Amino acid sequence: MSIVDARAAVAAVRNIQVGPALPVRGSEPQLLLLEITKEAPGQTAGTVLNQTPALAARCSSARSIEAVVAK
C-alpha cells in the first residue's frame, strides 16, 4: 500500500472512532500515523514496507501506527 493510501485508511478509522457527533474538544480518540522513511533499493518511493502493529492486527487499543516507508 502507498503511504497516501495508509494516511486515508488511518483517517477513515479515526472518523469511525469519533462518530458523527462532534466530541468535546480534547476528548476525541487519538490515532497517530508515525512515518519513518528508509532507503529501500528496488521499492517505489512512498510504499509502506512494514508497520507496527501488523496489518492483520486489530488496533482498537493502539494509539499509534508506525509505518516504515521507502524513500
PDB file with SEQRES, HELIX, SHEET and CRYST1 records, atoms N, CA, C and O in Angstrom:
SEQRES   1 A   71  MET SER ILE VAL ASP ALA ARG ALA ALA VAL ALA ALA VAL          
SEQRES   2 A   71  ARG ASN ILE GLN VAL GLY PRO ALA LEU PRO VAL ARG GLY          
SEQRES   3 A   71  SER GLU PRO GLN LEU LEU LEU LEU GLU ILE THR LYS GLU          
SEQRES   4 A   71  ALA PRO GLY GLN THR ALA GLY THR VAL LEU ASN GLN THR          
SEQRES   5 A   71  PRO ALA LEU ALA ALA ARG CYS SER SER ALA ARG SER ILE          
SEQRES   6 A   71  GLU ALA VAL VAL ALA LYS                                      
HELIX    1 AA1 ILE A    3  VAL A   18  1                                  16    
SHEET    1 AA1 3 LEU A  32  LYS A  38  0                                        
SHEET    2 AA1 3 SER A  64  ALA A  70  1                                        
SHEET    3 AA1 3 VAL A  48  THR A  52 -1                                        
CRYST1    1.000    1.000    1.000  90.00  90.00  90.00 P 1           1          
ATOM      1  N   MET A   1       0.858  -1.167   0.000  1.00  0.00           N  
ATOM      2  CA  MET A   1       0.000   0.000   0.000  1.00  0.00           C  
ATOM      3  C   MET A   1       0.904   1.230   0.000  1.00  0.00           C  
ATOM      4  O   MET A   1       2.004   1.205   0.552  1.00  0.00           O  
ATOM      5  N   SER A   2       0.441   2.271  -0.607  1.00  0.00           N  
ATOM      6  CA  SER A   2       1.216   3.515  -0.589  1.00  0.00           C  
ATOM      7  C   SER A   2       0.949   4.256   0.718  1.00  0.00           C  
ATOM      8  O   SER A   2      -0.056   4.014   1.386  1.00  0.00           O  
ATOM      9  N   ILE A   3       1.850   5.152   1.071  1.00  0.00           N  
ATOM     10  CA  ILE A   3       1.666   5.922   2.296  1.00  0.00           C  
ATOM     11  C   ILE A   3       0.450   6.833   2.158  1.00  0.00           C  
ATOM     12  O   ILE A   3      -0.204   7.138   3.156  1.00  0.00           O  
ATOM     13  N   VAL A   4       0.141   7.269   0.952  1.00  0.00           N  
ATOM     14  CA  VAL A   4      -1.050   8.104   0.733  1.00  0.00           C  
ATOM     15  C   VAL A   4      -2.302   7.300   1.083  1.00  0.00           C  
ATOM     16  O   VAL A   4      -3.205   7.811   1.744  1.00  0.00           O  
ATOM     17  N   ASP A   5      -2.356   6.028   0.634  1.00  0.00           N  
ATOM     18  CA  ASP A   5      -3.495   5.165   0.966  1.00  0.00           C  
ATOM     19  C   ASP A   5      -3.531   4.863   2.469  1.00  0.00           C  
ATOM     20  O   ASP A   5      -4.605   4.792   3.067  1.00  0.00           O  
ATOM     21  N   ALA A   6      -2.354   4.685   3.072  1.00  0.00           N  
ATOM     22  CA  ALA A   6      -2.297   4.418   4.513  1.00  0.00           C  
ATOM     23  C   ALA A   6      -2.818   5.608   5.303  1.00  0.00           C  
ATOM     24  O   ALA A   6      -3.534   5.433   6.289  1.00  0.00           O  
ATOM     25  N   ARG A   7      -2.466   6.817   4.879  1.00  0.00           N  
ATOM     26  CA  ARG A   7      -2.978   8.013   5.561  1.00  0.00           C  
ATOM     27  C   ARG A   7      -4.500   8.071   5.482  1.00  0.00           C  
ATOM     28  O   ARG A   7      -5.168   8.399   6.463  1.00  0.00           O  
ATOM     29  N   ALA A   8      -5.047   7.749   4.302  1.00  0.00           N  
ATOM     30  CA  ALA A   8      -6.501   7.761   4.120  1.00  0.00           C  
ATOM     31  C   ALA A   8      -7.165   6.702   5.004  1.00  0.00           C  
ATOM     32  O   ALA A   8      -8.222   6.954   5.584  1.00  0.00           O  
ATOM     33  N   ALA A   9      -6.550   5.518   5.109  1.00  0.00           N  
ATOM     34  CA  ALA A   9      -7.110   4.447   5.938  1.00  0.00           C  
ATOM     35  C   ALA A   9      -7.113   4.846   7.414  1.00  0.00           C  
ATOM     36  O   ALA A   9      -8.088   4.592   8.121  1.00  0.00           O  
ATOM     37  N   VAL A  10      -6.042   5.462   7.876  1.00  0.00           N  
ATOM     38  CA  VAL A  10      -5.979   5.910   9.275  1.00  0.00           C  
ATOM     39  C   VAL A  10      -7.027   6.997   9.513  1.00  0.00           C  
ATOM     40  O   VAL A  10      -7.679   7.001  10.557  1.00  0.00           O  
ATOM     41  N   ALA A  11      -7.195   7.905   8.574  1.00  0.00           N  
ATOM     42  CA  ALA A  11      -8.206   8.954   8.715  1.00  0.00           C  
ATOM     43  C   ALA A  11      -9.608   8.348   8.782  1.00  0.00           C  
ATOM     44  O   ALA A  11     -10.448   8.817   9.551  1.00  0.00           O  
ATOM     45  N   ALA A  12      -9.867   7.306   7.980  1.00  0.00           N  
ATOM     46  CA  ALA A  12     -11.180   6.652   7.998  1.00  0.00           C  
ATOM     47  C   ALA A  12     -11.441   5.994   9.348  1.00  0.00           C  
ATOM     48  O   ALA A  12     -12.541   6.107   9.890  1.00  0.00           O  
ATOM     49  N   VAL A  13     -10.442   5.309   9.894  1.00  0.00           N  
ATOM     50  CA  VAL A  13     -10.593   4.677  11.209  1.00  0.00           C  
ATOM     51  C   VAL A  13     -10.830   5.744  12.270  1.00  0.00           C  
ATOM     52  O   VAL A  13     -11.675   5.579  13.149  1.00  0.00           O  
ATOM     53  N   ARG A  14     -10.086   6.829  12.183  1.00  0.00           N  
ATOM     54  CA  ARG A  14     -10.246   7.931  13.135  1.00  0.00           C  
ATOM     55  C   ARG A  14     -11.673   8.479  13.069  1.00  0.00           C  
ATOM     56  O   ARG A  14     -12.270   8.768  14.106  1.00  0.00           O  
ATOM     57  N   ASN A  15     -12.223   8.622  11.865  1.00  0.00           N  
ATOM     58  CA  ASN A  15     -13.596   9.114  11.709  1.00  0.00           C  
ATOM     59  C   ASN A  15     -14.612   8.147  12.294  1.00  0.00           C  
ATOM     60  O   ASN A  15     -15.613   8.572  12.870  1.00  0.00           O  
ATOM     61  N   ILE A  16     -14.363   6.851  12.151  1.00  0.00           N  
ATOM     62  CA  ILE A  16     -15.261   5.844  12.728  1.00  0.00           C  
ATOM     63  C   ILE A  16     -15.219   5.935  14.253  1.00  0.00           C  
ATOM     64  O   ILE A  16     -16.260   5.859  14.906  1.00  0.00           O  
ATOM     65  N   GLN A  17     -14.034   6.096  14.821  1.00  0.00           N  
ATOM     66  CA  GLN A  17     -13.893   6.181  16.272  1.00  0.00           C  
ATOM     67  C   GLN A  17     -14.593   7.414  16.834  1.00  0.00           C  
ATOM     68  O   GLN A  17     -15.220   7.342  17.890  1.00  0.00           O  
ATOM     69  N   VAL A  18     -14.491   8.527  16.146  1.00  0.00           N  
ATOM     70  CA  VAL A  18     -15.083   9.767  16.633  1.00  0.00           C  
ATOM     71  C   VAL A  18     -16.592   9.746  16.444  1.00  0.00           C  
ATOM     72  O   VAL A  18     -17.325  10.240  17.301  1.00  0.00           O  
ATOM     73  N   GLY A  19     -17.070   9.183  15.339  1.00  0.00           N  
ATOM     74  CA  GLY A  19     -18.502   9.109  15.087  1.00  0.00           C  
ATOM     75  C   GLY A  19     -19.046  10.407  14.523  1.00  0.00           C  
ATOM     76  O   GLY A  19     -18.301  11.367  14.324  1.00  0.00           O  
ATOM     77  N   PRO A  20     -20.349  10.435  14.264  1.00  0.00           N  
ATOM     78  CA  PRO A  20     -20.943  11.594  13.610  1.00  0.00           C  
ATOM     79  C   PRO A  20     -21.043  12.840  14.498  1.00  0.00           C  
ATOM     80  O   PRO A  20     -21.020  13.961  13.990  1.00  0.00           O  
ATOM     81  N   ALA A  21     -21.152  12.657  15.796  1.00  0.00           N  
ATOM     82  CA  ALA A  21     -21.266  13.809  16.702  1.00  0.00           C  
ATOM     83  C   ALA A  21     -19.884  14.389  16.972  1.00  0.00           C  
ATOM     84  O   ALA A  21     -18.895  13.660  17.037  1.00  0.00           O  
ATOM     85  N   LEU A  22     -19.829  15.678  17.125  1.00  0.00           N  
ATOM     86  CA  LEU A  22     -18.557  16.308  17.460  1.00  0.00           C  
ATOM     87  C   LEU A  22     -18.248  16.070  18.934  1.00  0.00           C  
ATOM     88  O   LEU A  22     -19.063  16.414  19.790  1.00  0.00           O  
ATOM     89  N   PRO A  23     -17.097  15.494  19.249  1.00  0.00           N  
ATOM     90  CA  PRO A  23     -16.745  15.241  20.647  1.00  0.00           C  
ATOM     91  C   PRO A  23     -16.344  16.537  21.346  1.00  0.00           C  
ATOM     92  O   PRO A  23     -16.084  17.552  20.700  1.00  0.00           O  
ATOM     93  N   VAL A  24     -16.302  16.486  22.633  1.00  0.00           N  
ATOM     94  CA  VAL A  24     -15.787  17.613  23.405  1.00  0.00           C  
ATOM     95  C   VAL A  24     -14.318  17.761  23.056  1.00  0.00           C  
ATOM     96  O   VAL A  24     -13.572  16.782  23.070  1.00  0.00           O  
ATOM     97  N   ARG A  25     -13.904  18.961  22.747  1.00  0.00           N  
ATOM     98  CA  ARG A  25     -12.522  19.193  22.322  1.00  0.00           C  
ATOM     99  C   ARG A  25     -11.543  18.626  23.342  1.00  0.00           C  
ATOM    100  O   ARG A  25     -11.641  18.900  24.538  1.00  0.00           O  
ATOM    101  N   GLY A  26     -10.598  17.830  22.849  1.00  0.00           N  
ATOM    102  CA  GLY A  26      -9.594  17.218  23.715  1.00  0.00           C  
ATOM    103  C   GLY A  26      -9.960  15.822  24.175  1.00  0.00           C  
ATOM    104  O   GLY A  26      -9.132  15.127  24.763  1.00  0.00           O  
ATOM    105  N   SER A  27     -11.201  15.398  23.913  1.00  0.00           N  
ATOM    106  CA  SER A  27     -11.617  14.063  24.353  1.00  0.00           C  
ATOM    107  C   SER A  27     -11.694  13.073  23.202  1.00  0.00           C  
ATOM    108  O   SER A  27     -11.968  11.893  23.420  1.00  0.00           O  
ATOM    109  N   GLU A  28     -11.454  13.541  21.967  1.00  0.00           N  
ATOM    110  CA  GLU A  28     -11.547  12.645  20.823  1.00  0.00           C  
ATOM    111  C   GLU A  28     -10.445  11.589  20.867  1.00  0.00           C  
ATOM    112  O   GLU A  28      -9.348  11.855  21.359  1.00  0.00           O  
ATOM    113  N   PRO A  29     -10.735  10.387  20.351  1.00  0.00           N  
ATOM    114  CA  PRO A  29      -9.725   9.326  20.328  1.00  0.00           C  
ATOM    115  C   PRO A  29      -8.512   9.760  19.501  1.00  0.00           C  
ATOM    116  O   PRO A  29      -8.650  10.432  18.479  1.00  0.00           O  
ATOM    117  N   GLN A  30      -7.365   9.379  19.945  1.00  0.00           N  
ATOM    118  CA  GLN A  30      -6.139   9.709  19.230  1.00  0.00           C  
ATOM    119  C   GLN A  30      -5.629   8.481  18.506  1.00  0.00           C  
ATOM    120  O   GLN A  30      -5.441   7.430  19.119  1.00  0.00           O  
ATOM    121  N   LEU A  31      -5.407   8.600  17.233  1.00  0.00           N  
ATOM    122  CA  LEU A  31      -4.797   7.544  16.437  1.00  0.00           C  
ATOM    123  C   LEU A  31      -3.803   8.235  15.523  1.00  0.00           C  
ATOM    124  O   LEU A  31      -4.191   8.947  14.597  1.00  0.00           O  
ATOM    125  N   LEU A  32      -2.531   8.027  15.781  1.00  0.00           N  
ATOM    126  CA  LEU A  32      -1.479   8.710  15.047  1.00  0.00           C  
ATOM    127  C   LEU A  32      -0.786   7.767  14.093  1.00  0.00           C  
ATOM    128  O   LEU A  32      -0.595   6.589  14.397  1.00  0.00           O  
ATOM    129  N   LEU A  33      -0.410   8.284  12.942  1.00  0.00           N  
ATOM    130  CA  LEU A  33       0.387   7.534  11.978  1.00  0.00           C  
ATOM    131  C   LEU A  33       1.787   8.116  11.999  1.00  0.00           C  
ATOM    132  O   LEU A  33       2.001   9.257  11.590  1.00  0.00           O  
ATOM    133  N   LEU A  34       2.743   7.325  12.480  1.00  0.00           N  
ATOM    134  CA  LEU A  34       4.137   7.740  12.538  1.00  0.00           C  
ATOM    135  C   LEU A  34       4.840   7.195  11.301  1.00  0.00           C  
ATOM    136  O   LEU A  34       4.889   5.982  11.094  1.00  0.00           O  
ATOM    137  N   GLU A  35       5.379   8.079  10.490  1.00  0.00           N  
ATOM    138  CA  GLU A  35       6.032   7.667   9.248  1.00  0.00           C  
ATOM    139  C   GLU A  35       7.542   7.742   9.392  1.00  0.00           C  
ATOM    140  O   GLU A  35       8.095   8.789   9.728  1.00  0.00           O  
ATOM    141  N   ILE A  36       8.202   6.621   9.134  1.00  0.00           N  
ATOM    142  CA  ILE A  36       9.659   6.541   9.185  1.00  0.00           C  
ATOM    143  C   ILE A  36      10.129   6.178   7.784  1.00  0.00           C  
ATOM    144  O   ILE A  36       9.720   5.150   7.245  1.00  0.00           O  
ATOM    145  N   THR A  37      10.984   7.006   7.185  1.00  0.00           N  
ATOM    146  CA  THR A  37      11.466   6.707   5.841  1.00  0.00           C  
ATOM    147  C   THR A  37      12.763   5.914   5.904  1.00  0.00           C  
ATOM    148  O   THR A  37      13.567   6.065   6.824  1.00  0.00           O  
ATOM    149  N   LYS A  38      12.939   5.063   4.894  1.00  0.00           N  
ATOM    150  CA  LYS A  38      14.102   4.181   4.862  1.00  0.00           C  
ATOM    151  C   LYS A  38      14.494   3.939   3.409  1.00  0.00           C  
ATOM    152  O   LYS A  38      13.637   3.757   2.544  1.00  0.00           O  
ATOM    153  N   GLU A  39      15.797   3.938   3.154  1.00  0.00           N  
ATOM    154  CA  GLU A  39      16.280   3.574   1.825  1.00  0.00           C  
ATOM    155  C   GLU A  39      15.858   2.141   1.536  1.00  0.00           C  
ATOM    156  O   GLU A  39      16.054   1.260   2.373  1.00  0.00           O  
ATOM    157  N   ALA A  40      15.287   1.899   0.378  1.00  0.00           N  
ATOM    158  CA  ALA A  40      14.837   0.553   0.018  1.00  0.00           C  
ATOM    159  C   ALA A  40      15.027   0.355  -1.479  1.00  0.00           C  
ATOM    160  O   ALA A  40      14.087   0.513  -2.258  1.00  0.00           O  
ATOM    161  N   PRO A  41      16.254   0.008  -1.881  1.00  0.00           N  
ATOM    162  CA  PRO A  41      16.510  -0.200  -3.306  1.00  0.00           C  
ATOM    163  C   PRO A  41      15.514  -1.198  -3.910  1.00  0.00           C  
ATOM    164  O   PRO A  41      15.230  -2.248  -3.334  1.00  0.00           O  
ATOM    165  N   GLY A  42      15.002  -0.840  -5.069  1.00  0.00           N  
ATOM    166  CA  GLY A  42      14.056  -1.720  -5.750  1.00  0.00           C  
ATOM    167  C   GLY A  42      12.606  -1.482  -5.363  1.00  0.00           C  
ATOM    168  O   GLY A  42      11.708  -2.062  -5.971  1.00  0.00           O  
ATOM    169  N   GLN A  43      12.356  -0.636  -4.358  1.00  0.00           N  
ATOM    170  CA  GLN A  43      10.986  -0.338  -3.930  1.00  0.00           C  
ATOM    171  C   GLN A  43      10.601   1.058  -4.418  1.00  0.00           C  
ATOM    172  O   GLN A  43      11.443   1.954  -4.479  1.00  0.00           O  
ATOM    173  N   THR A  44       9.364   1.232  -4.755  1.00  0.00           N  
ATOM    174  CA  THR A  44       8.862   2.534  -5.175  1.00  0.00           C  
ATOM    175  C   THR A  44       8.779   3.460  -3.964  1.00  0.00           C  
ATOM    176  O   THR A  44       8.281   3.073  -2.906  1.00  0.00           O  
ATOM    177  N   ALA A  45       9.272   4.688  -4.131  1.00  0.00           N  
ATOM    178  CA  ALA A  45       9.197   5.667  -3.045  1.00  0.00           C  
ATOM    179  C   ALA A  45       7.745   5.846  -2.632  1.00  0.00           C  
ATOM    180  O   ALA A  45       6.855   5.945  -3.476  1.00  0.00           O  
ATOM    181  N   GLY A  46       7.513   5.887  -1.310  1.00  0.00           N  
ATOM    182  CA  GLY A  46       6.170   6.064  -0.789  1.00  0.00           C  
ATOM    183  C   GLY A  46       5.439   4.773  -0.490  1.00  0.00           C  
ATOM    184  O   GLY A  46       4.295   4.797  -0.036  1.00  0.00           O  
ATOM    185  N   THR A  47       6.091   3.637  -0.740  1.00  0.00           N  
ATOM    186  CA  THR A  47       5.487   2.340  -0.450  1.00  0.00           C  
ATOM    187  C   THR A  47       5.722   1.988   1.015  1.00  0.00           C  
ATOM    188  O   THR A  47       6.840   2.116   1.514  1.00  0.00           O  
ATOM    189  N   VAL A  48       4.671   1.545   1.703  1.00  0.00           N  
ATOM    190  CA  VAL A  48       4.823   1.106   3.086  1.00  0.00           C  
ATOM    191  C   VAL A  48       5.500  -0.258   3.071  1.00  0.00           C  
ATOM    192  O   VAL A  48       4.982  -1.209   2.485  1.00  0.00           O  
ATOM    193  N   LEU A  49       6.663  -0.350   3.720  1.00  0.00           N  
ATOM    194  CA  LEU A  49       7.439  -1.591   3.751  1.00  0.00           C  
ATOM    195  C   LEU A  49       6.968  -2.513   4.869  1.00  0.00           C  
ATOM    196  O   LEU A  49       6.855  -3.723   4.671  1.00  0.00           O  
ATOM    197  N   ASN A  50       6.697  -1.951   6.032  1.00  0.00           N  
ATOM    198  CA  ASN A  50       6.124  -2.705   7.149  1.00  0.00           C  
ATOM    199  C   ASN A  50       5.516  -1.729   8.130  1.00  0.00           C  
ATOM    200  O   ASN A  50       5.713  -0.518   8.036  1.00  0.00           O  
ATOM    201  N   GLN A  51       4.772  -2.280   9.073  1.00  0.00           N  
ATOM    202  CA  GLN A  51       4.092  -1.442  10.048  1.00  0.00           C  
ATOM    203  C   GLN A  51       3.932  -2.171  11.368  1.00  0.00           C  
ATOM    204  O   GLN A  51       3.955  -3.400  11.431  1.00  0.00           O  
ATOM    205  N   THR A  52       3.770  -1.384  12.421  1.00  0.00           N  
ATOM    206  CA  THR A  52       3.507  -1.900  13.760  1.00  0.00           C  
ATOM    207  C   THR A  52       2.332  -1.119  14.322  1.00  0.00           C  
ATOM    208  O   THR A  52       2.413   0.109  14.362  1.00  0.00           O  
ATOM    209  N   PRO A  53       1.260  -1.734  14.753  1.00  0.00           N  
ATOM    210  CA  PRO A  53       1.002  -3.169  14.753  1.00  0.00           C  
ATOM    211  C   PRO A  53       0.857  -3.700  13.328  1.00  0.00           C  
ATOM    212  O   PRO A  53       0.639  -2.943  12.382  1.00  0.00           O  
ATOM    213  N   ALA A  54       0.983  -5.012  13.202  1.00  0.00           N  
ATOM    214  CA  ALA A  54       0.908  -5.666  11.899  1.00  0.00           C  
ATOM    215  C   ALA A  54      -0.429  -5.385  11.227  1.00  0.00           C  
ATOM    216  O   ALA A  54      -1.415  -5.064  11.891  1.00  0.00           O  
ATOM    217  N   LEU A  55      -0.450  -5.509   9.915  1.00  0.00           N  
ATOM    218  CA  LEU A  55      -1.639  -5.214   9.118  1.00  0.00           C  
ATOM    219  C   LEU A  55      -2.867  -5.972   9.599  1.00  0.00           C  
ATOM    220  O   LEU A  55      -3.951  -5.393   9.665  1.00  0.00           O  
ATOM    221  N   ALA A  56      -2.731  -7.230   9.932  1.00  0.00           N  
ATOM    222  CA  ALA A  56      -3.874  -8.055  10.331  1.00  0.00           C  
ATOM    223  C   ALA A  56      -4.300  -7.830  11.782  1.00  0.00           C  
ATOM    224  O   ALA A  56      -5.353  -8.310  12.201  1.00  0.00           O  
ATOM    225  N   ALA A  57      -3.491  -7.108  12.541  1.00  0.00           N  
ATOM    226  CA  ALA A  57      -3.796  -6.903  13.963  1.00  0.00           C  
ATOM    227  C   ALA A  57      -4.921  -5.894  14.131  1.00  0.00           C  
ATOM    228  O   ALA A  57      -5.052  -4.959  13.341  1.00  0.00           O  
ATOM    229  N   ARG A  58      -5.719  -6.085  15.151  1.00  0.00           N  
ATOM    230  CA  ARG A  58      -6.761  -5.112  15.490  1.00  0.00           C  
ATOM    231  C   ARG A  58      -6.085  -3.944  16.187  1.00  0.00           C  
ATOM    232  O   ARG A  58      -5.178  -4.139  16.996  1.00  0.00           O  
ATOM    233  N   CYS A  59      -6.512  -2.759  15.884  1.00  0.00           N  
ATOM    234  CA  CYS A  59      -5.869  -1.595  16.501  1.00  0.00           C  
ATOM    235  C   CYS A  59      -6.805  -0.881  17.463  1.00  0.00           C  
ATOM    236  O   CYS A  59      -6.678   0.324  17.677  1.00  0.00           O  
ATOM    237  N   SER A  60      -7.741  -1.616  18.042  1.00  0.00           N  
ATOM    238  CA  SER A  60      -8.691  -0.994  18.954  1.00  0.00           C  
ATOM    239  C   SER A  60      -8.001  -0.370  20.166  1.00  0.00           C  
ATOM    240  O   SER A  60      -8.466   0.640  20.694  1.00  0.00           O  
ATOM    241  N   SER A  61      -6.896  -0.965  20.607  1.00  0.00           N  
ATOM    242  CA  SER A  61      -6.203  -0.403  21.760  1.00  0.00           C  
ATOM    243  C   SER A  61      -4.956   0.372  21.360  1.00  0.00           C  
ATOM    244  O   SER A  61      -4.313   0.989  22.209  1.00  0.00           O  
ATOM    245  N   ALA A  62      -4.607   0.346  20.083  1.00  0.00           N  
ATOM    246  CA  ALA A  62      -3.412   1.047  19.630  1.00  0.00           C  
ATOM    247  C   ALA A  62      -3.650   2.553  19.619  1.00  0.00           C  
ATOM    248  O   ALA A  62      -4.726   3.020  19.244  1.00  0.00           O  
ATOM    249  N   ARG A  63      -2.670   3.277  20.020  1.00  0.00           N  
ATOM    250  CA  ARG A  63      -2.738   4.736  19.974  1.00  0.00           C  
ATOM    251  C   ARG A  63      -1.966   5.279  18.788  1.00  0.00           C  
ATOM    252  O   ARG A  63      -2.164   6.424  18.381  1.00  0.00           O  
ATOM    253  N   SER A  64      -1.077   4.449  18.227  1.00  0.00           N  
ATOM    254  CA  SER A  64      -0.301   4.889  17.076  1.00  0.00           C  
ATOM    255  C   SER A  64       0.012   3.700  16.180  1.00  0.00           C  
ATOM    256  O   SER A  64       0.041   2.550  16.616  1.00  0.00           O  
ATOM    257  N   ILE A  65       0.243   4.018  14.925  1.00  0.00           N  
ATOM    258  CA  ILE A  65       0.676   3.029  13.945  1.00  0.00           C  
ATOM    259  C   ILE A  65       1.992   3.552  13.400  1.00  0.00           C  
ATOM    260  O   ILE A  65       2.076   4.695  12.950  1.00  0.00           O  
ATOM    261  N   GLU A  66       3.014   2.719  13.440  1.00  0.00           N  
ATOM    262  CA  GLU A  66       4.325   3.089  12.930  1.00  0.00           C  
ATOM    263  C   GLU A  66       4.488   2.452  11.560  1.00  0.00           C  
ATOM    264  O   GLU A  66       4.403   1.230  11.429  1.00  0.00           O  
ATOM    265  N   ALA A  67       4.720   3.262  10.544  1.00  0.00           N  
ATOM    266  CA  ALA A  67       4.879   2.762   9.188  1.00  0.00           C  
ATOM    267  C   ALA A  67       6.275   3.100   8.676  1.00  0.00           C  
ATOM    268  O   ALA A  67       6.698   4.256   8.719  1.00  0.00           O  
ATOM    269  N   VAL A  68       6.981   2.090   8.195  1.00  0.00           N  
ATOM    270  CA  VAL A  68       8.283   2.294   7.570  1.00  0.00           C  
ATOM    271  C   VAL A  68       8.023   2.428   6.070  1.00  0.00           C  
ATOM    272  O   VAL A  68       7.445   1.541   5.441  1.00  0.00           O  
ATOM    273  N   VAL A  69       8.464   3.559   5.513  1.00  0.00           N  
ATOM    274  CA  VAL A  69       8.118   3.924   4.142  1.00  0.00           C  
ATOM    275  C   VAL A  69       9.397   4.031   3.306  1.00  0.00           C  
ATOM    276  O   VAL A  69      10.392   4.607   3.747  1.00  0.00           O  
ATOM    277  N   ALA A  70       9.358   3.467   2.095  1.00  0.00           N  
ATOM    278  CA  ALA A  70      10.500   3.566   1.173  1.00  0.00           C  
ATOM    279  C   ALA A  70      10.680   5.012   0.725  1.00  0.00           C  
ATOM    280  O   ALA A  70       9.719   5.714   0.410  1.00  0.00           O  
ATOM    281  N   LYS A  71      11.961   5.440   0.705  1.00  0.00           N  
ATOM    282  CA  LYS A  71      12.215   6.796   0.182  1.00  0.00           C  
ATOM    283  C   LYS A  71      13.055   6.755  -1.069  1.00  0.00           C  
ATOM    284  O   LYS A  71      13.364   7.800  -1.641  1.00  0.00           O  
TER     285      LYS A  71                                                      
END                                                                             
